[in-house]
Amino acid sequence: MLQKIKDLLKAVVERYRVNEQLRSLTAPIFVDGFPDSRNFGDALNISLVKYLSGKDVFPSRFLKQTPQNLATSYAVIGSVCQWSRPQTIIWGAGFIGEEFKTKDFVKPSHILAVRGPLSRAIYRNNGIDCPTCYGDPALLLPLIYNPTIAPIYEYGIIPHYADWDANWVKQYRSDKNMLVINIMTSNNHELFVKQLKSCRKIVTSSLHGLILAQAYGIPVCAIKLSDSVAGGEFKFADYLLSVGRVPKERINLSEQDIPIEDLSYDKEPIHIDLAPLIEACPFIQPDQRAYLLSKSRNYYQIEN
């Protein structure tokens, strides 16, 4: 009985906290997933959506505790499509795995863009219309923040947060020629980008480690360090297909110990026309739209 009372009080306090936080914001953008997470890929939602919209960001998963529980929300960065609300508008997000071809999920309100063709195929397999508008919105970050940084490390290692203590990573932590980059930086995108650009090559088991390395033109090797990262190869392949790459299975360093200097690094620039993604953004301000459209074509080397 005492525990039930404690749980009830905790729920009441949490509901009050959420409503007070929401009342302090003016017309916020509600974002699906975990924008309040410390994981960089999730937290980047806050910085990016604020920049594009000029508004505050609030996690939609808390809306059920508020009078705005039926408000429109957006799925932007992350593998969150399987958690959509009926009020969700999909702009750039993807699915976590191919099992949702046959596994139930809530149909979103609208789909404007998805991360890649594999996510689109899941919607179509379930009889849901989805445009051929692709791109992880994290690809917009170099157009917004791209400081000049002279590399001082030969290699940067970006483990997925589930792989932080992997043995392969541990062996390089004390090497002064290496930088092990913590993906758990919250929405401090400036710190993450500065660390990323301070490295000549990147090794990563994180999807957004791969995306950002390629977005900033840094040679990168995508690796697998464990079976702890949800989604397996699906989300990596989904993204790679969107930027004109033929997906390859990541190098499994949990089964073989390959020295970092012997890994194969992808040095080729990615190619993707982000104009359709930018044009499809439902909350972007006119000035930001014009600016990003002017920069995106030349940055990702799209032919006229």
Steps between C-alpha positions, in 0.01 A plus 500: 500500500780743593674436167176567311465833680861589417447410133182709489673802654791461260259500204323812632830685549620399154175616339532834681864538391421427137207741490702777667781451249256506210331817629839674502537451123335705225352292216768227515567239234418153631754238391464122520766274645751613758618856422572546871744206492876535552554292184624745236292361213178538700594828666592661167124529447499791746775706335383432145127552552565820699717632218251413227185615679622769738293333771555294813488120484305269730496116502164375374510190719410720799190646331272226633544663842382839372190665351685501166505121472353516147740765368695447177853366545791437264735205450826658383832336591516142621363149455163591648237438229378187676401715800294753306185654642187542284587872510860450379636658183806313373780721371831317471470223758532127429409162641724310742481167317345309213274298734244781467422377149266260678487639854225741599566870555282811513436669166625860513297802395723588203832388351704776336846336492675196643862413573535262207335256257486209746282703735282599204467132405363419846228761466410381151502137614236602753288680240606849610596760239852638538680742267845436354640785707805381691759633741595489865460864613835470683653545152398866525734566793815582293299767318418659834815446706833426335797652682851484361685246715853372437512123568732405786406132539563233242191305606175575676292215644128558551344199675125467524413567865433128542858431384678754720679232703578266209845340528601613152438861603675468836833409342520844335385726782852587617642549149581868449447461126138395556191679629214292638194721451208462738173494305318592823551876465130599520419780254849653511546466126787747495713283731423186300583663166825651631613161630394330177691747282810474717548146362638398159306172496197372690409150619145465629231254604244782524270585210531873561873462543501367144255760367686797649843373395380469141314830520822679602708315240711295741614149395302252708477131582169365631553218748303264721622458857213300651145378451375770738409760236134468402410462135809319377601599146156632399535865600855519361386359165196729496722806539773383259249438222374857542845643424573280200704232674474124460460375859770271631487307824696678770832349606431287806777574750333294770597190300839610365763736636615722215741785584355843433762580236406187301132584469353609167383862493238645268648820357246570226267799538131428539247629249146593591268776386366643825281760327187277510559432870544871573195596294291237678583624850166604653636737765798668332524880494528665155850640562633163612339329201661741254839479669511119516378462143777731379770301680386139469549441128864609490590343833389149406620541139167451326520531123275755330 
